[in-house]
């Protein structure tokens, strides 16, 4: 590291660490959501076969919603897409055909 970078690193404070959304992103689904997801074996197997980066994004997509209704709707969409063997449209460049 360069001297300026070392000075900035040493000057950091705990108060300003861990305050950004990407630093506090949910790491896993809530237990009740995971139970619902596991109930659809095909969707759960497809989801777990995906790379960790996609799984992390999908979990954040569901759990990052502020309203319970939105989280439930996003979980249903994730389960539907996973059961169909496709990724969430929000994280692909392809258009959905349905």
Secondary structure as GFF3:
##gff-version 3
##sequence-region A 1 98
A	DSSP	alpha_helix	3	10	.	.	.	ID=ss1
A	DSSP	three_ten_helix	14	16	.	.	.	ID=ss2
A	DSSP	three_ten_helix	21	23	.	.	.	ID=ss3
A	DSSP	alpha_helix	31	38	.	.	.	ID=ss4
A	DSSP	alpha_helix	41	49	.	.	.	ID=ss5
A	DSSP	alpha_helix	52	63	.	.	.	ID=ss6
A	DSSP	alpha_helix	68	83	.	.	.	ID=ss7
A	DSSP	three_ten_helix	89	91	.	.	.	ID=ss8
###
